[in-house]
Amino acid sequence: MRRMLFLSFAVLLLSVLALGAFDLGGTIDNATGLSHSGELSFSQADKLSLWFAAGLGETLDFNIQGSYTFSLDRPYLFDLDHLKIGFKPFSALVITLGRFMVSDLSGKVLSHALDGLRINLNLPFSVISIYGGYSGFFLNPNSTIVLTRADDAHSSDSEVIFGPARVIGSVKVLFPDLLFRQDLTLTALLQWDLRPDIEVIQVGEEAESPDGLEGGKLDSQYFGLGLSGPLVRSLYYSSYFFVETGRTLSYMEDTESATGFSWSYQQVLSFMGGAGLSWYLEALLQSRLELKGVWAGGDPDYSSFFEGNSSGGSSLFTPISKIDTGLVFSPQMANLISLSLSYSIKPLSGIRSRALKNLQTVIKGRAFFRPTIGPISVTGLDSASTELYLGTEVSGAINFRPLSDLGLALSAGLFFPSSLVFLTDYQQMQFLGRLEISYSF
């Protein structure tokens, strides 16, 4: 079977090369960082990516990209970023097989690559996207899927080669320009935990921390709705709402247990929603003003962030993959409220120089809260505190592309944690600065 697959791939590749319908290139990315959170630390990461793209007419295309990454804590990391074959039997249908990126309608629940199958169907009044894939073949350092204690423990374990094994599937239906140029999106996103039973705590276990075991499994389903479009000229909005269901392992009171507690699975019912306004001021040096807010439910009964439910069902919203919620302070989108205001401008857009007119500056302010007194994903919170305000982050960035193949970005930010919710050792101001350079060839 493997020989047949290899021969088929070789025949396809040679056919494409013979026709001359191919392209190849690469990128070099550098990220240099300096941060202070109790102590000064320096980070350096460099990535070389090489890609190849080919096509056989308008029906079939092939894309592959591999990369090598150097960092101070891991001097070498080779990975396959994507490998996909696209088939377009007719203009309205595209079928993709291989490794590809996926994201939910908000970008807050899932943003990750999968190995699987994706189908996009463009109908007269809607666009339907269906995909299913597996996450267990991604190298552990490049996986951002973290839902359980076991996922969290293994994410920093250098002896674990691959990331969490999960099957993830989604159906999304977009109705563009449904009414008054408004877009309506409906989606269902499901994930199943495939971690072997031998690696997780079993139902009925009475010890809170059994030797060699970290937590249990978490299966979850997300049902979402999104609305977006223009309100008036130059003013646009976007909004979304998700309901999460599923089950999570919980350490509950048990009168028949010798310890008074035992592990069991409890139902999950939680919510997440967000909205944003974008005001485009093209006449004012191509500036843009944005106001955004996101709310993700929490649970006050949780004793720890991962699988800490201790009473009844769980109301903690748990996204599938980690996302950046801030530049300096970036907890997971769970038991969290984030309010942000940003302004960007191209101060030299009025001059004739093509290089300088693309220079952009951005300033942003974020305020973080938690909707319940339960834990969040970062350390340092005082478990006895009932305060909800977490802190404020202020950041700025300069983005510059002097050439079409060369991009530079300089960003810096400060986070001011609340002294009423963080422990003494975590109350000092935090800083992060980062220089990013990207060159394509």
C-alpha positions as CSV (number, residue, x, y, z in Angstrom):
1,M,0.0,0.0,0.0
2,R,2.8,2.4,0.9
3,R,4.6,1.5,-2.3
4,M,1.5,2.3,-4.4
5,L,1.0,5.6,-2.6
6,F,4.7,6.6,-3.2
7,L,4.5,5.6,-6.9
8,S,1.3,7.6,-7.4
9,F,2.8,10.6,-5.8
10,A,6.0,10.3,-7.9
11,V,4.0,10.0,-11.1
12,L,1.9,13.1,-10.2
13,L,5.0,15.1,-9.3
14,L,6.9,14.1,-12.5
15,S,3.8,14.9,-14.6
16,V,3.6,18.4,-13.1
17,L,7.3,19.0,-13.6
18,A,7.1,17.9,-17.2
19,L,4.3,20.4,-17.9
20,G,6.3,23.1,-16.2
21,A,3.4,24.3,-14.1
22,F,5.2,24.7,-10.8
23,D,6.7,27.3,-8.5
24,L,9.0,27.2,-5.5
25,G,10.5,29.6,-2.9
26,G,11.0,30.2,0.7
27,T,10.9,32.5,3.7
28,I,13.4,33.4,6.4
29,D,11.7,34.6,9.7
30,N,13.5,36.1,12.7
31,A,12.0,36.9,16.1
32,T,14.1,38.6,18.8
33,G,12.5,39.2,22.1
34,L,13.3,40.9,25.5
35,S,11.0,40.5,28.4
36,H,10.9,41.3,32.1
37,S,8.5,39.5,34.5
38,G,10.3,39.3,37.8
39,E,13.6,38.7,35.9
40,L,15.0,39.8,32.6
41,S,14.9,37.2,29.8
42,F,16.0,37.1,26.2
43,S,14.5,35.0,23.4
44,Q,15.6,34.3,19.8
45,A,13.9,32.2,17.1
46,D,14.8,31.8,13.5
47,K,12.8,29.8,10.9
48,L,13.7,28.8,7.4
49,S,10.7,27.6,5.3
50,L,10.9,26.1,1.8
51,W,7.7,25.6,-0.3
52,F,6.8,24.0,-3.6
53,A,3.5,24.5,-5.5
54,A,2.3,22.9,-8.7
55,G,-0.8,22.4,-10.7
56,L,-2.3,20.4,-13.5
57,G,-4.6,22.9,-15.2
58,E,-7.5,24.2,-13.1
59,T,-8.5,20.8,-11.7
60,L,-5.6,19.7,-9.5
61,D,-3.0,21.4,-7.4
62,F,-0.3,20.4,-5.0
63,N,1.4,22.4,-2.2
64,I,4.0,21.4,0.3
65,Q,6.1,23.4,2.8
66,G,8.7,22.3,5.3
67,S,10.7,24.3,7.8
68,Y,13.6,24.3,10.2
69,T,13.4,26.4,13.4
70,F,16.2,27.4,15.7
71,S,15.6,28.7,19.2
72,L,17.7,29.1,22.3
73,D,15.9,26.3,24.1
74,R,15.7,24.0,21.1
75,P,18.6,24.4,18.6
76,Y,16.9,22.4,15.8
77,L,13.3,21.5,14.9
78,F,12.3,20.2,11.5
79,D,8.7,20.0,10.6
80,L,6.2,19.7,7.8
81,D,4.1,22.8,7.9
82,H,1.6,21.8,5.2
83,L,1.2,19.1,2.6
84,K,-2.1,19.3,0.6
85,I,-3.6,18.2,-2.7
86,G,-6.5,20.2,-4.0
87,F,-9.1,18.8,-6.4
88,K,-11.6,21.1,-8.2
89,P,-13.9,19.0,-10.3
90,F,-16.0,22.0,-11.1
91,S,-15.9,25.7,-10.2
92,A,-18.2,25.5,-7.1
93,L,-16.5,22.6,-5.4
94,V,-13.0,22.3,-3.9
95,I,-11.7,19.2,-2.1
96,T,-8.5,19.4,-0.1
97,L,-6.6,16.4,1.2
98,G,-3.6,16.5,3.5
99,R,-2.3,19.0,6.1
100,F,-4.0,22.3,6.2
101,M,-4.9,25.2,8.5
102,V,-8.4,25.5,10.0
103,S,-10.0,28.2,12.2
104,D,-13.5,28.8,13.6
105,L,-15.6,31.8,12.7
106,S,-14.2,33.8,15.7
107,G,-10.6,32.6,15.7
108,K,-11.0,32.1,19.5
109,V,-12.0,28.4,19.7
110,L,-9.7,26.8,17.2
111,S,-6.8,28.0,15.1
112,H,-4.5,25.1,14.2
113,A,-3.5,22.8,11.3
114,L,-5.0,19.3,10.9
115,D,-4.3,16.2,8.8
116,G,-7.5,15.3,7.0
117,L,-10.1,16.2,4.4
118,R,-11.8,19.5,3.7
119,I,-14.7,20.2,1.3
120,N,-15.7,23.7,0.2
121,L,-19.0,24.1,-1.7
122,N,-20.0,27.5,-3.2
123,L,-23.7,27.7,-3.7
124,P,-25.8,30.6,-5.1
125,F,-26.9,31.8,-1.7
126,S,-24.4,30.1,0.7
127,V,-20.9,28.8,1.2
128,I,-20.6,25.4,2.9
129,S,-17.3,24.3,4.5
130,I,-16.9,20.8,6.0
131,Y,-13.7,19.3,7.3
132,G,-12.4,16.5,9.5
133,G,-8.9,15.8,10.7
134,Y,-6.5,14.4,13.2
135,S,-4.1,16.4,15.4
136,G,-1.9,13.6,16.8
137,F,0.9,13.7,14.1
138,F,2.0,17.3,14.9
139,L,5.3,17.7,16.7
140,N,4.7,18.6,20.3
141,P,6.5,22.0,20.3
142,N,4.3,23.1,17.4
143,S,1.0,21.9,18.8
144,T,-1.1,24.5,20.7
145,I,-4.0,22.1,21.5
146,V,-4.3,22.2,25.3
147,L,-7.6,21.2,27.0
148,T,-6.7,18.9,29.9
149,R,-4.1,18.4,32.7
150,A,-2.4,15.7,30.5
151,D,-2.2,18.1,27.6
152,D,-0.7,20.8,29.7
153,A,1.8,18.5,31.4
154,H,3.0,17.0,28.1
155,S,3.2,20.3,26.3
156,S,6.5,21.1,28.2
157,D,7.8,17.5,28.3
158,S,10.8,17.2,25.9
159,E,10.4,13.4,25.8
160,V,6.9,13.6,24.3
161,I,7.3,13.7,20.5
162,F,3.8,14.4,19.3
163,G,1.0,16.7,20.4
164,P,-2.4,15.6,21.8
165,A,-4.3,13.1,19.7
166,R,-7.7,14.3,18.8
167,V,-10.2,14.0,16.0
168,I,-11.7,17.3,15.1
169,G,-14.6,18.0,12.7
170,S,-16.6,21.0,11.6
171,V,-19.5,22.1,9.5
172,K,-19.8,25.8,8.7
173,V,-22.5,27.5,6.5
174,L,-22.0,31.2,5.4
175,F,-24.9,33.2,4.1
176,P,-23.2,36.3,2.5
177,D,-25.1,39.5,2.0
178,L,-28.2,37.9,3.5
179,L,-30.0,41.2,4.3
180,F,-28.7,44.8,4.1
181,R,-25.2,43.4,3.2
182,Q,-25.0,41.5,6.5
183,D,-23.3,38.1,6.6
184,L,-24.7,35.3,8.7
185,T,-22.6,32.3,9.7
186,L,-23.7,29.1,11.5
187,T,-21.2,26.5,12.6
188,A,-20.8,23.2,14.6
189,L,-17.3,22.2,15.8
190,L,-16.6,18.9,17.6
191,Q,-13.5,17.3,19.1
192,W,-12.9,13.9,20.5
193,D,-10.1,13.1,22.9
194,L,-8.2,9.9,21.8
195,R,-5.7,9.7,24.7
196,P,-5.4,6.0,25.7
197,D,-7.3,5.0,28.8
198,I,-4.1,3.7,30.4
199,E,-2.8,7.3,30.5
200,V,-5.8,8.9,32.3
201,I,-7.5,8.7,35.7
202,Q,-10.4,6.3,35.7
203,V,-13.9,6.9,36.9
204,G,-14.2,5.9,40.6
205,E,-10.6,6.6,41.5
206,E,-10.5,8.0,45.0
207,A,-7.0,9.5,45.2
208,E,-6.8,13.1,44.0
209,S,-3.4,12.6,42.4
210,P,-2.8,8.9,41.4
211,D,0.8,8.1,40.7
212,G,1.8,8.6,37.1
213,L,-1.6,9.9,35.9
214,E,-2.5,13.4,34.9
215,G,-6.3,14.1,34.6
216,G,-8.7,12.6,32.2
217,K,-10.3,13.1,28.8
218,L,-12.3,16.0,27.6
219,D,-14.8,15.7,24.7
220,S,-16.5,18.9,23.6
221,Q,-18.9,20.3,21.0
222,Y,-19.2,24.0,20.0
223,F,-22.2,25.5,18.3
224,G,-21.7,29.0,17.0
225,L,-23.4,31.9,15.3
226,G,-21.8,34.9,13.7
227,L,-23.1,38.2,12.3
228,S,-21.0,40.8,10.5
229,G,-21.3,43.6,8.0
230,P,-21.4,47.4,7.6
231,L,-23.5,49.7,9.8
232,V,-22.9,52.9,7.9
233,R,-20.2,53.9,5.5
234,S,-16.7,53.1,6.8
235,L,-18.1,51.6,10.0
236,Y,-18.3,47.8,10.3
237,Y,-19.1,45.4,13.0
238,S,-18.6,41.7,13.7
239,S,-20.1,39.5,16.4
240,Y,-20.3,35.9,17.4
241,F,-21.7,33.6,20.1
242,F,-20.8,30.0,21.0
243,V,-22.3,27.4,23.2
244,E,-20.0,24.6,24.4
245,T,-21.3,21.2,25.6
246,G,-19.4,18.0,26.5
247,R,-18.0,16.3,29.6
248,T,-15.0,16.8,31.8
249,L,-13.3,14.8,34.6
250,S,-14.1,16.2,38.0
251,Y,-13.1,15.4,41.6
252,M,-16.4,15.3,43.4
253,E,-17.7,14.6,46.9
254,D,-18.5,10.9,47.3
255,T,-19.8,9.6,50.7
256,E,-19.0,6.0,49.8
257,S,-15.3,6.8,49.1
258,A,-12.6,6.3,51.7
259,T,-11.3,9.8,51.0
260,G,-14.7,11.4,50.8
261,F,-14.1,12.2,47.1
262,S,-13.8,10.3,43.8
263,W,-13.3,11.1,40.1
264,S,-16.2,11.2,37.7
265,Y,-17.3,12.8,34.5
266,Q,-19.6,15.8,34.7
267,Q,-21.5,17.6,31.9
268,V,-20.2,20.9,30.5
269,L,-22.5,23.8,29.5
270,S,-20.6,27.0,28.9
271,F,-20.7,30.1,26.7
272,M,-18.4,32.5,24.8
273,G,-19.2,35.6,22.9
274,G,-17.6,38.7,21.4
275,A,-18.2,41.8,19.3
276,G,-16.2,44.5,17.6
277,L,-16.5,47.8,15.8
278,S,-14.0,49.0,13.1
279,W,-14.1,52.5,11.8
280,Y,-12.0,53.1,8.6
281,L,-10.8,56.6,8.1
282,E,-9.0,56.5,4.7
283,A,-8.9,60.2,4.3
284,L,-7.0,60.6,7.6
285,L,-3.8,58.8,6.6
286,Q,-5.5,55.5,6.2
287,S,-6.2,55.2,9.9
288,R,-8.4,52.8,11.6
289,L,-10.1,52.8,15.1
290,E,-11.2,49.4,16.6
291,L,-13.1,48.6,19.7
292,K,-13.4,44.9,20.7
293,G,-14.8,42.8,23.5
294,V,-14.7,39.1,24.3
295,W,-16.3,37.2,27.1
296,A,-15.6,33.5,27.9
297,G,-17.5,31.8,30.8
298,G,-15.8,30.6,34.0
299,D,-16.7,28.4,37.0
300,P,-16.3,29.7,40.6
301,D,-16.1,26.1,41.9
302,Y,-13.0,25.2,40.1
303,S,-10.0,24.4,42.3
304,S,-7.5,24.5,39.4
305,F,-7.8,25.7,35.8
306,F,-7.6,22.2,34.1
307,E,-10.2,19.7,35.2
308,G,-10.7,21.5,38.5
309,N,-14.5,21.1,38.7
310,S,-15.6,20.2,42.2
311,S,-19.3,20.8,42.3
312,G,-22.1,20.0,39.8
313,G,-21.7,20.6,36.1
314,S,-18.9,22.7,34.6
315,S,-19.6,26.2,33.2
316,L,-15.9,26.9,32.2
317,F,-15.5,27.6,28.5
318,T,-12.5,25.6,27.2
319,P,-11.2,26.5,23.7
320,I,-9.5,23.8,21.7
321,S,-6.2,25.6,20.9
322,K,-4.3,28.4,22.6
323,I,-4.5,31.9,21.0
324,D,-2.8,35.1,21.8
325,T,-5.1,37.2,24.0
326,G,-2.5,39.9,24.6
327,L,1.1,40.8,23.8
328,V,2.5,40.6,27.3
329,F,-0.3,39.1,29.3
330,S,-1.9,36.3,27.3
331,P,-4.1,33.8,29.3
332,Q,-6.3,31.3,27.5
333,M,-9.7,32.4,26.5
334,A,-11.5,30.8,29.5
335,N,-12.9,32.6,32.5
336,L,-11.8,35.8,30.9
337,I,-13.2,39.1,29.7
338,S,-11.0,41.2,27.4
339,L,-11.8,44.8,26.3
340,S,-9.5,46.4,23.8
341,L,-9.2,49.8,22.0
342,S,-6.7,50.2,19.2
343,Y,-5.8,52.9,16.6
344,S,-3.6,52.4,13.6
345,I,-2.3,55.0,11.1
346,K,0.0,55.2,8.1
347,P,1.7,58.6,8.8
348,L,3.6,58.7,5.5
349,S,0.9,57.4,3.2
350,G,0.6,60.8,1.6
351,I,4.1,60.8,0.1
352,R,5.2,59.3,-3.2
353,S,7.7,56.9,-1.9
354,R,6.3,53.4,-2.2
355,A,8.5,52.1,0.6
356,L,7.8,54.7,3.2
357,K,4.0,55.1,2.5
358,N,3.5,51.5,3.8
359,L,4.9,52.3,7.3
360,Q,2.2,51.7,9.9
361,T,2.0,52.5,13.6
362,V,-0.4,50.9,16.0
363,I,-1.3,51.7,19.6
364,K,-3.5,49.4,21.7
365,G,-4.9,49.3,25.2
366,R,-6.5,46.1,26.8
367,A,-8.3,45.6,30.1
368,F,-8.6,42.1,31.5
369,F,-11.3,40.8,33.9
370,R,-12.5,37.4,34.9
371,P,-16.3,36.8,35.0
372,T,-16.1,34.5,38.1
373,I,-13.6,34.1,41.0
374,G,-12.5,30.8,39.5
375,P,-8.9,30.3,38.3
376,I,-7.5,31.4,34.9
377,S,-4.7,29.7,32.9
378,V,-1.8,31.9,34.2
379,T,-0.1,31.4,37.6
380,G,0.2,33.9,40.4
381,L,-3.4,34.5,41.3
382,D,-4.4,34.7,45.0
383,S,-6.9,31.9,45.4
384,A,-8.5,33.9,48.3
385,S,-9.1,37.0,46.2
386,T,-12.7,37.8,45.1
387,E,-11.6,40.7,42.8
388,L,-12.5,40.3,39.1
389,Y,-10.2,43.0,37.5
390,L,-6.9,41.4,36.4
391,G,-5.0,44.3,35.0
392,T,-4.3,46.5,32.0
393,E,-1.9,46.1,29.0
394,V,-0.7,49.0,26.8
395,S,1.2,48.2,23.7
396,G,2.5,49.7,20.4
397,A,3.8,48.5,17.1
398,I,5.6,49.7,14.0
399,N,5.1,47.7,10.8
400,F,7.2,48.5,7.8
401,R,7.5,46.8,4.4
402,P,10.2,48.6,2.4
403,L,10.2,45.9,-0.3
404,S,7.5,43.4,-1.4
405,D,9.7,40.6,-0.1
406,L,10.9,42.2,3.1
407,G,8.8,43.0,6.2
408,L,9.8,44.3,9.6
409,A,7.7,44.7,12.8
410,L,8.8,46.2,16.1
411,S,6.4,45.8,19.0
412,A,6.5,46.5,22.7
413,G,4.1,46.4,25.6
414,L,3.6,46.8,29.3
415,F,1.2,44.9,31.6
416,F,0.1,46.4,34.9
417,P,-1.3,43.5,37.1
418,S,-3.9,44.2,39.8
419,S,-2.5,44.1,43.3
420,L,-5.8,42.9,44.6
421,V,-5.9,39.7,42.7
422,F,-2.2,38.7,42.1
423,L,0.2,37.4,44.8
424,T,3.0,39.8,45.9
425,D,5.6,38.2,43.7
426,Y,3.5,38.7,40.6
427,Q,2.4,42.3,41.2
428,Q,5.3,44.0,39.4
429,M,4.9,45.6,36.0
430,Q,5.7,43.2,33.1
431,F,7.4,44.2,29.9
432,L,7.9,42.6,26.5
433,G,9.6,43.9,23.4
434,R,10.0,42.0,20.1
435,L,11.6,42.6,16.7
436,E,10.4,40.5,13.8
437,I,12.0,40.3,10.3
438,S,10.6,38.3,7.4
439,Y,12.2,37.9,4.0
440,S,10.7,35.9,1.1
441,F,12.6,34.5,-1.9
